[in-house]
């Protein structure tokens, strides 16, 4: 269901009502929660596995009948009938195996449909844990395991006792051999898991961190190339990979030893079964057909266990991936929890004791300010003063380390990020345009939501572009207008064009609060004039505007100015009052410098003429 809200008679960003996906993260068992949508698929896999394993008895029965009946009687009709029945059983066996694979494929697709959107949403939530960065890769790992051989091995393993029981029916000695072999293989499986688990978990964490570092390097490829960092970075990353891969190899070597031992044991037990069967047949204790049948039974009883030993590595990886996925999902559940609906805000914004820390260093300390509807606050200060950090906190992009932000008296946390995002427009220093069309980016991709009225969304997109003064540029300079596709980070646009598109996105939907961080950094005089006009229009619409800027053109239209220095507010108030304070402070500074210069001159004269000066 879509809530299409009106704010002062204008289109406002709607949102889709959240379903039960986020609520599912509140369950205690991660694995149970994840496979809940797959219950029907897994039941059918178990049913087909039952028929599959029962039909796998057909080759053994065929061997026994051929050796014990056909060879003894010479009955060709019997041989023909048995062969036809075997072929029918094998065809059915192949069909059941194909059906199982298709069901598991559908299960992985069902998993994708059910969980991909919550996982992606959790990755983008503020305050997401480090595991969230790789949540989608972890999710793909789990999907691959669901659709892989590990699940079929697990579904076949419960039928191993059936083959062991059949071996007992052929002869108790063969049954005891099969039982002993199965027990030893299970012990090897447990030892393999213990040997591989710790090493695999450590290397997976290291590899995730390595991928994250490499992603950051790739994102800054232009700077890396221009500054000549390609070779040093490539060498450093390669050394990291060598270290990680070596540890991974040691873990694989430990697990590989158990896999080799398992394969050796299975082949040795099969040979033992044949040898023991031959001995029993010579002694007349079993039929010759039982020799081949016993070998097949033993092989089939031990095969799922051997497959499980080989599948430990992906299973361990999937288990750790599920833990990481649900760390991200559970971290996002507080932001996703349903809250009591609040009326649309008027735009009264207040910061109370805002603090921000980075590695135990205070970036912001005790920031207090207020902003009323229809006001523009201009923020200025030296580089590194904390302006961008403050802008991110005001926009809700980051949570403060201390203090709180309020919108119409309600804390951002109590609004909830989903609800709050309807009323805040934000343009960061880098516009961060995403792959999609121009219209997609301006509308925050609401053009892709089928439940929304496309015509209304289109009108709102054009309105935002016109206010931002970018409509004409889109129509005349871009090949397909609003349908022009963009690459990552706005690839295909100049820095100024991307910033103007980002401005249109920030004012799309007439938000109550607009936060702009250096919105004119890449604009020429014409672009800055259009920016100033857009700010005036949004002020008339009643928006509260928080803008970080240095150029006088933008600051001249601000109602209030805030000067930030060393993480604190040095001046804040009406624009003319702050300008007067800054002018007085500058005058005082110049007078102090002049006095210091005079003192230095006098001190120099005294040094040069210590006894009364020149004569």
C-alpha positions as CSV (number, residue, x, y, z in Angstrom):
1,X,0.0,0.0,0.0
2,X,1.3,3.5,-0.8
3,X,0.8,6.6,1.3
4,X,0.8,9.5,-1.1
5,X,1.1,12.5,1.2
6,X,0.4,16.1,0.6
7,X,2.4,18.9,2.2
8,X,1.0,22.4,1.7
9,X,-0.9,21.1,-1.3
10,X,2.3,19.8,-3.1
11,X,3.5,16.4,-3.9
12,X,5.6,14.8,-1.2
13,X,7.7,11.7,-1.3
14,X,5.5,8.6,-0.6
15,X,6.7,5.4,0.9
16,X,5.7,1.8,0.6
17,X,4.2,0.3,3.7
18,X,6.7,-2.2,5.2
19,X,5.7,-5.8,5.2
20,X,6.8,-8.6,7.6
21,X,10.2,-9.0,6.1
22,X,12.0,-6.9,8.7
23,X,10.0,-8.4,11.5
24,X,11.3,-11.8,10.7
25,X,14.7,-10.7,11.8
26,X,13.5,-10.7,15.4
27,X,13.3,-14.4,15.6
28,X,16.0,-16.1,17.7
29,X,17.2,-18.8,15.3
30,X,19.0,-17.4,12.3
31,X,19.0,-20.7,10.3
32,X,15.4,-21.4,11.1
33,X,14.3,-18.0,10.1
34,X,16.3,-18.2,6.8
35,X,15.0,-21.5,5.7
36,X,11.4,-20.9,6.8
37,X,10.3,-20.0,3.3
38,X,12.0,-23.1,1.9
39,X,10.1,-25.6,4.2
40,X,7.9,-26.9,1.4
41,X,10.8,-27.2,-1.0
42,X,12.8,-29.2,1.5
43,X,9.9,-31.5,2.3
44,X,9.6,-32.4,-1.4
45,X,13.3,-32.9,-1.6
46,X,13.1,-35.3,1.3
47,X,10.2,-37.2,-0.3
48,X,11.9,-37.5,-3.7
49,X,15.2,-38.5,-1.9
50,X,13.3,-41.4,-0.3
51,X,12.1,-42.7,-3.6
52,X,15.5,-42.0,-5.1
53,X,17.4,-44.0,-2.5
54,X,14.9,-46.9,-2.6
55,X,15.3,-47.2,-6.3
56,X,19.0,-47.2,-5.9
57,X,18.6,-50.8,-4.6
58,X,17.7,-51.8,-8.2
59,X,21.3,-52.3,-9.5
60,X,22.1,-54.6,-6.5
61,X,19.0,-56.6,-6.9
62,X,19.6,-56.9,-10.6
63,X,23.2,-58.2,-10.0
64,X,21.9,-60.8,-7.5
65,X,19.2,-62.0,-9.9
66,X,21.5,-62.3,-12.9
67,X,24.2,-64.2,-11.0
68,X,21.9,-66.3,-8.9
69,X,19.0,-67.0,-11.2
70,X,19.8,-66.3,-14.8
71,X,23.2,-67.9,-14.9
72,X,21.9,-70.9,-13.0
73,X,18.8,-71.5,-15.2
74,X,19.9,-69.9,-18.5
75,X,16.6,-68.1,-18.7
76,X,16.9,-65.4,-21.4
77,X,13.3,-64.2,-20.9
78,X,14.1,-63.6,-17.3
79,X,17.2,-61.7,-18.2
80,X,15.3,-59.5,-20.7
81,X,12.6,-58.8,-18.2
82,X,15.1,-57.9,-15.4
83,X,17.0,-55.7,-17.9
84,X,13.8,-53.8,-18.8
85,X,12.9,-53.3,-15.2
86,X,16.4,-52.1,-14.4
87,X,16.4,-49.6,-17.2
88,X,13.0,-48.3,-16.1
89,X,14.3,-48.0,-12.5
90,X,17.4,-46.2,-13.7
91,X,15.4,-43.8,-15.9
92,X,13.1,-43.0,-12.9
93,X,16.3,-42.6,-10.8
94,X,17.6,-40.0,-13.3
95,X,14.2,-38.2,-13.4
96,X,14.1,-38.0,-9.6
97,X,17.6,-36.6,-9.4
98,X,16.6,-34.0,-12.0
99,X,13.5,-33.1,-10.1
100,X,15.5,-32.7,-6.8
101,X,17.9,-30.4,-8.6
102,X,15.1,-28.3,-10.0
103,X,13.4,-28.1,-6.6
104,X,16.7,-26.9,-5.0
105,X,17.1,-24.3,-7.8
106,X,13.6,-23.0,-7.1
107,X,14.4,-23.0,-3.4
108,X,17.4,-20.7,-4.1
109,X,15.3,-18.4,-6.2
110,X,12.7,-18.3,-3.5
111,X,15.4,-17.4,-1.0
112,X,16.5,-14.6,-3.4
113,X,12.9,-13.3,-3.6
114,X,12.3,-13.4,0.1
115,X,15.5,-12.1,1.5
116,X,17.5,-10.1,-1.0
117,X,15.6,-6.9,-0.5
118,X,15.9,-7.0,3.4
119,X,19.6,-7.8,3.1
120,X,20.2,-4.9,0.7
121,X,18.2,-2.6,2.9
122,X,20.2,-3.7,6.0
123,X,23.4,-2.9,4.1
124,X,22.3,0.8,3.7
125,X,21.0,1.3,7.2
126,X,22.9,3.9,9.4
127,X,24.9,2.3,12.1
128,X,25.1,-1.0,10.2
129,X,27.8,-3.3,11.6
130,X,31.0,-4.1,9.6
131,X,29.4,-7.5,8.5
132,X,26.8,-5.5,6.6
133,X,29.3,-4.5,3.9
134,X,29.6,-8.1,2.7
135,X,26.0,-9.2,3.5
136,X,25.0,-9.6,-0.1
137,X,28.1,-11.6,-0.9
138,X,27.4,-13.8,2.1
139,X,23.8,-14.2,0.9
140,X,24.9,-15.3,-2.5
141,X,27.2,-17.9,-0.8
142,X,24.2,-19.3,1.1
143,X,22.1,-19.4,-2.1
144,X,24.9,-21.4,-3.8
145,X,25.0,-23.9,-1.0
146,X,21.2,-24.3,-1.1
147,X,21.5,-25.1,-4.8
148,X,24.6,-27.3,-4.4
149,X,25.6,-30.9,-3.7
150,X,25.8,-30.4,0.1
151,X,22.0,-30.4,0.4
152,X,21.5,-33.6,-1.6
153,X,24.2,-35.2,0.5
154,X,22.4,-34.2,3.6
155,X,19.1,-35.6,2.2
156,X,20.7,-38.9,1.2
157,X,22.6,-39.4,4.5
158,X,19.5,-40.6,6.5
159,X,19.2,-43.5,4.1
160,X,22.6,-44.9,4.8
161,X,21.2,-47.2,7.5
162,X,18.9,-48.8,4.8
163,X,21.9,-49.9,2.8
164,X,23.7,-51.1,5.9
165,X,20.5,-53.1,6.8
166,X,20.5,-54.7,3.3
167,X,24.2,-55.6,3.8
168,X,23.2,-57.4,7.0
169,X,20.5,-59.3,5.0
170,X,23.1,-60.5,2.5
171,X,25.4,-61.6,5.4
172,X,25.9,-60.2,8.9
173,X,29.7,-60.0,8.4
174,X,29.2,-57.6,5.5
175,X,26.8,-55.6,7.7
176,X,29.3,-55.2,10.4
177,X,32.0,-54.1,7.9
178,X,29.5,-51.5,6.6
179,X,28.6,-50.3,10.1
180,X,32.2,-50.0,11.2
181,X,33.1,-48.1,8.0
182,X,30.2,-45.7,8.5
183,X,31.3,-45.0,12.1
184,X,34.9,-44.3,11.1
185,X,33.8,-42.0,8.3
186,X,31.6,-40.1,10.7
187,X,34.5,-39.7,13.1
188,X,36.6,-38.4,10.2
189,X,33.8,-36.0,9.2
190,X,33.7,-34.5,12.8
191,X,37.5,-34.2,12.8
192,X,37.5,-32.6,9.4
193,X,34.9,-30.0,10.6
194,X,37.0,-29.1,13.6
195,X,40.2,-28.8,11.6
196,X,38.6,-26.7,8.9
197,X,36.1,-24.6,10.9
198,X,38.5,-22.3,12.8
199,X,40.9,-21.7,9.9
200,X,38.1,-21.1,7.4
201,X,36.4,-18.6,9.7
202,X,39.6,-16.6,10.2
203,X,40.5,-16.5,6.5
204,X,36.9,-15.6,5.5
205,X,37.0,-12.6,7.8
206,X,40.4,-11.6,6.5
207,X,39.3,-12.0,2.9
208,X,36.2,-9.9,3.5
209,X,38.4,-7.1,4.9
210,X,40.7,-7.5,1.9
211,X,37.8,-7.2,-0.6
212,X,36.6,-4.0,1.2
213,X,40.0,-2.4,1.0
214,X,40.3,-3.3,-2.7
215,X,36.8,-1.9,-3.4
216,X,37.9,1.4,-1.8
217,X,41.1,1.4,-3.9
218,X,39.1,0.7,-7.1
219,X,36.6,3.5,-6.3
220,X,39.6,5.9,-6.1
221,X,41.3,4.5,-9.2
222,X,41.7,8.0,-10.8
223,X,43.5,9.4,-7.8
224,X,45.6,6.3,-7.4
225,X,46.7,6.4,-11.0
226,X,47.5,10.2,-11.1
227,X,49.4,10.1,-7.8
228,X,51.5,7.2,-8.9
229,X,50.2,4.8,-6.2
230,X,49.3,2.0,-8.6
231,X,52.5,0.0,-8.2
232,X,52.8,0.4,-4.3
233,X,49.1,-0.4,-3.8
234,X,49.2,-3.4,-6.2
235,X,52.2,-4.7,-4.3
236,X,50.6,-4.2,-0.9
237,X,47.3,-5.8,-1.9
238,X,49.2,-8.7,-3.5
239,X,51.2,-9.3,-0.3
240,X,47.9,-9.2,1.7
241,X,46.4,-11.8,-0.6
242,X,49.5,-14.0,-0.4
243,X,49.3,-14.0,3.4
244,X,45.5,-14.7,3.4
245,X,45.8,-17.4,0.7
246,X,48.6,-19.1,2.5
247,X,46.5,-19.4,5.7
248,X,43.6,-20.5,3.6
249,X,45.8,-23.2,2.0
250,X,46.9,-24.5,5.4
251,X,43.3,-24.9,6.3
252,X,42.5,-26.6,3.1
253,X,45.5,-28.9,3.5
254,X,44.2,-29.9,6.9
255,X,40.8,-30.6,5.5
256,X,42.3,-32.2,2.4
257,X,44.0,-34.8,4.5
258,X,40.7,-36.0,5.9
259,X,39.0,-36.0,2.5
260,X,41.8,-38.2,1.1
261,X,41.5,-40.5,4.1
262,X,37.8,-40.7,3.6
263,X,38.1,-41.6,0.0
264,X,40.8,-44.2,0.8
265,X,38.7,-45.7,3.5
266,X,35.6,-46.0,1.3
267,X,37.5,-47.7,-1.6
268,X,39.3,-50.0,0.9
269,X,35.9,-51.0,2.5
270,X,34.5,-51.7,-1.0
271,X,37.4,-53.9,-1.8
272,X,37.1,-55.5,1.6
273,X,33.5,-56.2,0.9
274,X,34.3,-57.9,-2.4
275,X,37.1,-59.9,-0.8
276,X,35.0,-60.9,2.1
277,X,32.1,-61.7,-0.2
278,X,34.3,-63.9,-2.3
279,X,35.5,-65.8,0.8
280,X,31.9,-66.3,2.0
281,X,30.9,-67.4,-1.5
282,X,33.7,-69.9,-1.6
283,X,32.6,-71.3,1.7
284,X,29.1,-71.5,0.5
285,X,27.8,-69.0,3.0
286,X,26.4,-66.6,0.3
287,X,25.6,-66.6,-3.4
288,X,28.0,-65.2,-6.0
289,X,25.6,-62.4,-6.8
290,X,25.8,-61.2,-3.3
291,X,29.5,-60.2,-3.8
292,X,28.6,-57.5,-6.3
293,X,25.5,-56.5,-4.5
294,X,27.3,-56.1,-1.2
295,X,29.9,-53.9,-2.9
296,X,27.2,-51.6,-4.3
297,X,25.4,-51.5,-1.0
298,X,28.5,-50.6,0.9
299,X,29.4,-47.9,-1.6
300,X,26.0,-46.4,-1.5
301,X,25.9,-46.5,2.3
302,X,29.2,-44.6,2.6
303,X,28.9,-42.2,-0.3
304,X,26.7,-39.6,1.4
305,X,29.1,-39.5,4.4
306,X,32.0,-39.0,2.0
307,X,30.1,-36.2,0.2
308,X,29.4,-34.5,3.6
309,X,33.1,-34.5,4.4
310,X,33.8,-32.9,1.1
311,X,31.0,-30.4,1.6
312,X,32.1,-29.2,5.0
313,X,34.0,-26.3,3.6
314,X,30.9,-24.7,1.8
315,X,28.7,-25.6,4.7
316,X,31.0,-23.9,7.2
317,X,31.2,-20.9,4.9
318,X,27.4,-20.8,4.6
319,X,27.0,-21.1,8.4
320,X,29.3,-18.1,9.0
321,X,27.6,-16.2,6.2
322,X,24.2,-16.7,7.8
323,X,25.6,-15.4,11.1
324,X,26.9,-12.3,9.3
325,X,23.6,-11.8,7.4
326,X,21.6,-11.8,10.6
327,X,24.0,-9.5,12.4
328,X,23.2,-7.0,9.7
329,X,19.5,-7.7,9.7
330,X,19.2,-7.6,13.5
331,X,21.1,-4.3,13.6
332,X,18.6,-2.8,11.2
333,X,15.5,-4.1,13.0
334,X,15.4,-1.1,15.5
335,X,15.3,1.3,12.5
336,X,12.6,-0.9,10.9
337,X,10.3,-1.3,13.8
338,X,6.9,0.2,13.4
339,X,6.3,3.4,15.3
340,X,3.2,5.4,16.1
341,X,2.4,7.5,13.1
342,X,3.3,11.2,13.6
343,X,1.9,14.1,11.7
344,X,3.9,15.6,8.9
345,X,6.6,17.9,10.4
346,X,6.6,21.7,9.9
347,X,10.4,21.9,9.8
348,X,11.4,23.0,13.3
349,X,14.9,21.5,13.6
350,X,17.1,21.5,16.8
351,X,20.4,20.1,17.7
352,X,21.0,19.4,21.4
353,X,24.5,18.8,22.6
354,X,25.6,17.1,19.4
355,X,28.9,15.2,19.8
356,X,30.8,13.2,17.2
357,X,33.9,11.1,17.9
358,X,36.3,9.4,15.6
359,X,38.9,7.1,17.1
360,X,38.3,8.7,20.5
361,X,38.9,12.1,19.1
362,X,36.2,14.7,19.4
363,X,35.2,16.1,15.9
364,X,32.1,17.9,17.3
365,X,31.6,18.7,21.0
366,X,28.4,20.2,22.4
367,X,26.8,21.7,19.3
368,X,23.4,23.5,20.1
369,X,21.3,25.2,17.4
370,X,17.8,25.6,16.1
371,X,16.3,26.2,12.7
372,X,12.8,27.3,11.9
373,X,10.6,26.7,8.8
374,X,11.4,29.2,6.1
375,X,14.9,29.9,7.4
376,X,18.3,29.3,5.8
377,X,21.3,28.7,8.1
378,X,24.7,29.0,6.4
379,X,27.6,27.1,8.0
380,X,31.2,28.2,7.5
381,X,34.5,27.4,9.1
382,X,38.0,26.3,8.4
383,X,38.8,23.0,6.7
384,X,38.5,20.1,9.3
385,X,36.3,22.1,11.6
386,X,33.6,19.5,11.5
387,X,31.1,21.1,9.1
388,X,30.5,18.0,6.9
389,X,30.2,15.8,10.0
390,X,27.6,18.2,11.3
391,X,25.7,18.3,8.0
392,X,25.6,14.4,7.9
393,X,24.2,14.4,11.4
394,X,21.6,17.0,10.6
395,X,20.6,15.1,7.5
396,X,20.3,11.8,9.5
397,X,23.0,10.2,7.4
398,X,25.1,9.6,10.6
399,X,24.1,9.2,14.2
400,X,25.8,11.5,16.8
401,X,28.0,10.0,19.4
402,X,26.2,12.1,22.0
403,X,23.3,14.5,22.1
404,X,20.3,14.3,19.7
405,X,18.7,15.8,16.7
406,X,15.0,16.8,16.8
407,X,12.4,17.5,14.1
408,X,9.3,19.2,15.5
409,X,10.4,18.2,19.0
410,X,10.6,14.5,18.2
411,X,14.1,12.9,18.1
412,X,15.3,11.4,14.8
413,X,15.4,8.0,16.4
414,X,11.8,8.2,17.4
415,X,10.8,9.3,13.9
416,X,12.6,6.2,12.5
417,X,14.8,6.4,9.4
418,X,12.2,5.2,7.0
419,X,9.7,7.8,8.1
420,X,12.3,10.6,8.5
421,X,13.6,10.1,5.0
422,X,10.3,11.4,3.6
423,X,10.9,14.8,5.0
424,X,14.7,15.4,4.5
425,X,16.5,16.3,1.3
426,X,20.3,15.9,1.3
427,X,23.1,16.8,-1.1
428,X,26.5,15.6,0.1
429,X,29.8,17.0,-1.1
430,X,29.9,14.2,-3.6
431,X,26.4,14.0,-5.3
432,X,26.6,10.1,-5.2
433,X,24.4,9.6,-8.3
434,X,23.6,5.9,-8.9
435,X,23.4,3.8,-12.0
436,X,20.0,4.5,-13.5
437,X,18.4,7.3,-15.5
438,X,18.4,11.0,-14.7
439,X,14.7,10.7,-13.7
440,X,15.5,7.7,-11.5
441,X,18.1,9.6,-9.6
442,X,16.0,12.8,-9.1
443,X,13.0,10.8,-7.9
444,X,15.1,8.6,-5.5
445,X,14.2,5.7,-7.8
446,X,10.5,6.1,-7.1
447,X,10.0,5.9,-10.9
448,X,10.8,2.1,-10.5
449,X,8.0,1.5,-7.9
450,X,5.0,0.0,-9.7
451,X,2.6,0.9,-7.0
452,X,3.2,4.7,-7.4
453,X,1.4,6.9,-9.9
454,X,4.1,7.3,-12.6
455,X,2.5,10.5,-13.9
456,X,2.5,12.2,-10.5
457,X,6.1,11.1,-9.9
458,X,7.1,12.5,-13.3
459,X,5.4,15.8,-12.5
460,X,7.3,16.0,-9.2
461,X,10.6,15.2,-10.9
462,X,10.1,18.0,-13.5
463,X,9.1,20.4,-10.7
464,X,12.2,19.7,-8.7
465,X,14.4,20.0,-11.8
466,X,12.8,23.4,-12.7
467,X,13.3,24.7,-9.2
468,X,16.9,23.6,-9.3
469,X,17.3,25.3,-12.7
470,X,18.4,22.1,-14.4
471,X,15.4,21.2,-16.4
472,X,16.6,23.1,-19.5
473,X,20.0,21.5,-19.3
474,X,18.5,18.0,-19.0
475,X,16.3,18.6,-22.1
476,X,18.9,20.2,-24.3
477,X,22.3,18.8,-23.3
478,X,21.5,15.2,-22.4
479,X,20.8,12.8,-25.3
480,X,17.7,11.2,-23.9
481,X,16.5,13.9,-21.4
482,X,15.3,12.4,-18.2
483,X,15.7,8.9,-19.6
484,X,19.5,9.4,-20.1
485,X,21.2,6.5,-18.3
486,X,24.0,7.2,-15.9
487,X,26.9,5.0,-14.9
488,X,28.3,4.5,-11.4
489,X,28.9,7.8,-9.5
490,X,27.1,9.8,-12.3
491,X,29.5,8.6,-15.0
492,X,28.7,10.6,-18.1
493,X,28.1,13.9,-16.4
494,X,30.5,16.7,-15.5
495,X,31.0,17.5,-11.8
496,X,28.8,20.6,-12.1
497,X,26.0,18.8,-13.9
498,X,26.1,16.0,-11.3
499,X,25.9,18.6,-8.5
500,X,22.9,20.3,-10.1
501,X,21.1,16.9,-10.6
502,X,21.9,16.2,-6.9
503,X,20.3,19.5,-6.0
504,X,17.1,18.6,-7.8
505,X,17.1,15.2,-6.0
506,X,17.5,17.0,-2.6
507,X,14.5,19.2,-3.2
508,X,12.3,16.5,-4.9
509,X,9.1,16.0,-3.0
510,X,9.2,19.4,-1.1
511,X,11.0,18.1,2.0
512,X,10.6,19.9,5.3
513,X,14.4,20.0,5.8
514,X,17.0,20.4,3.1
515,X,20.7,19.9,4.0
516,X,23.3,20.9,1.4
517,X,27.0,20.4,1.8
518,X,29.1,22.7,-0.5
519,X,26.3,22.7,-3.1
520,X,28.3,25.3,-5.3
521,X,31.7,23.6,-5.1
522,X,31.6,22.7,-8.8
523,X,29.3,25.4,-10.1
524,X,30.1,28.3,-12.4
525,X,28.5,31.8,-12.0
526,X,25.3,30.7,-13.9
527,X,25.0,27.5,-11.8
528,X,25.4,29.4,-8.6
529,X,22.8,31.9,-9.6
530,X,20.3,29.1,-10.2
531,X,21.3,27.5,-6.9
532,X,20.5,30.8,-5.1
533,X,17.2,31.1,-6.8
534,X,16.3,27.5,-5.8
535,X,17.1,28.2,-2.2
536,X,14.9,31.3,-2.3
537,X,12.0,29.3,-3.8
538,X,12.3,26.5,-1.2
539,X,12.5,29.1,1.6
540,X,9.2,30.6,0.3
541,X,7.7,27.0,0.4
542,X,8.5,26.9,4.1
543,X,11.5,24.5,4.0
544,X,14.2,24.7,6.7
545,X,17.5,24.9,4.9
546,X,20.9,24.0,6.4
547,X,23.7,24.8,3.9
548,X,27.5,24.5,4.3
549,X,29.2,27.1,2.0
550,X,32.1,29.4,1.6
551,X,31.2,31.6,-1.3
552,X,29.5,34.9,-0.4
553,X,26.7,34.6,-3.0
554,X,25.1,31.7,-1.0
555,X,25.9,33.2,2.4
556,X,24.3,36.5,1.5
557,X,20.8,35.0,1.3
558,X,21.1,33.1,4.6
559,X,18.9,34.2,7.5
560,X,21.4,32.9,10.1
561,X,25.1,32.1,10.0
562,X,27.0,29.5,12.0
563,X,30.7,29.5,12.3
564,X,32.2,26.2,13.4
565,X,35.8,25.9,14.7
566,X,37.6,23.1,16.5
567,X,34.3,21.1,16.7
568,X,32.4,23.9,18.4
569,X,30.1,26.8,17.4
570,X,32.2,30.0,17.6
571,X,29.4,32.3,16.3
572,X,25.7,31.6,15.7
573,X,22.9,34.0,15.1
574,X,21.3,36.4,12.6
575,X,23.5,36.9,9.6
576,X,24.2,40.6,10.1
577,X,25.0,40.0,13.8
578,X,27.5,37.3,13.0
579,X,29.0,39.4,10.2
580,X,29.4,42.2,12.7
581,X,31.0,39.9,15.2
582,X,33.4,38.5,12.6
583,X,34.3,42.0,11.5
584,X,34.9,43.1,15.0
585,X,37.0,40.0,15.7
586,X,39.0,40.6,12.5
587,X,39.6,44.3,13.5
588,X,40.7,43.3,17.0
589,X,43.0,40.7,15.5
590,X,44.6,43.3,13.2
591,X,45.0,45.7,16.1
592,X,46.7,43.0,18.2
593,X,49.0,42.3,15.3
594,X,49.8,46.0,14.9
595,X,50.5,46.3,18.7
596,X,52.7,43.2,18.6
597,X,54.6,44.7,15.6
598,X,55.2,48.0,17.5
599,X,56.4,46.1,20.5
600,X,58.9,44.2,18.3
601,X,60.1,47.4,16.8
602,X,60.6,49.0,20.2
603,X,62.3,45.9,21.5
604,X,64.7,46.0,18.5
605,X,65.5,49.6,19.2
606,X,66.3,48.9,22.8
607,X,68.6,46.1,21.8
608,X,70.4,48.3,19.2
609,X,70.8,51.3,21.6
610,X,70.7,50.0,25.2
611,X,72.0,53.3,26.7
612,X,69.8,56.0,25.4
613,X,69.9,55.5,21.7
614,X,72.1,56.9,18.9
615,X,74.2,60.0,19.4
